[in-house]
Amino acid sequence: MNAGSLDAYSDLWDGSDPDWVILPSDGNDDGGLPYNRRTGVAALMCDDDLAAAVLRNMRAHGVPVVEYPPTAP
């Protein structure tokens, strides 16, 4: 993976589409799945290193980690 690989995913954290969130994975604080609440689309990456880097960038930019489906209050 090179730094340019992340540029293709910058819309997941740059605020241009604020509907991106992170769905947490079981038992892994660094894992998860980028998910768009508006479209219902998940961003899947076949490269584990790239996926981890994307999730780190999302967290560093304050993208929320949410449970899905949302729990009732």
Backbone hydrogen bonds, N-H to C=O, Kabsch-Sander energy under -0.5 kcal/mol:
donor,donor_aa,acceptor,acceptor_aa,energy
5,S,2,N,-1.7
6,L,2,N,-0.6
6,L,3,A,-1.0
7,D,3,A,-0.7
8,A,4,G,-0.7
8,A,5,S,-0.6
9,Y,6,L,-2.0
10,S,7,D,-1.2
12,L,9,Y,-2.4
13,W,10,S,-1.7
14,D,10,S,-2.2
17,D,11,D,-0.5
20,W,17,D,-1.4
21,V,35,Y,-2.8
22,I,64,P,-2.7
23,L,21,V,-0.5
23,L,33,L,-2.9
25,S,28,N,-0.6
28,N,25,S,-1.2
31,G,28,N,-0.9
33,L,23,L,-1.9
35,Y,21,V,-2.7
36,N,41,V,-2.9
37,R,19,D,-2.6
37,R,35,Y,-0.7
40,G,36,N,-2.4
43,A,34,P,-2.2
44,L,42,A,-0.9
48,D,46,C,-0.7
51,A,47,D,-2.7
52,A,48,D,-2.4
53,A,49,D,-2.1
54,V,50,L,-2.7
55,L,51,A,-2.4
56,R,52,A,-2.2
57,N,53,A,-2.3
58,M,54,V,-2.6
59,R,55,L,-2.5
60,A,56,R,-2.6
61,H,57,N,-1.7
62,G,59,R,-1.7
63,V,58,M,-2.7
66,V,22,I,-2.4
66,V,64,P,-0.6
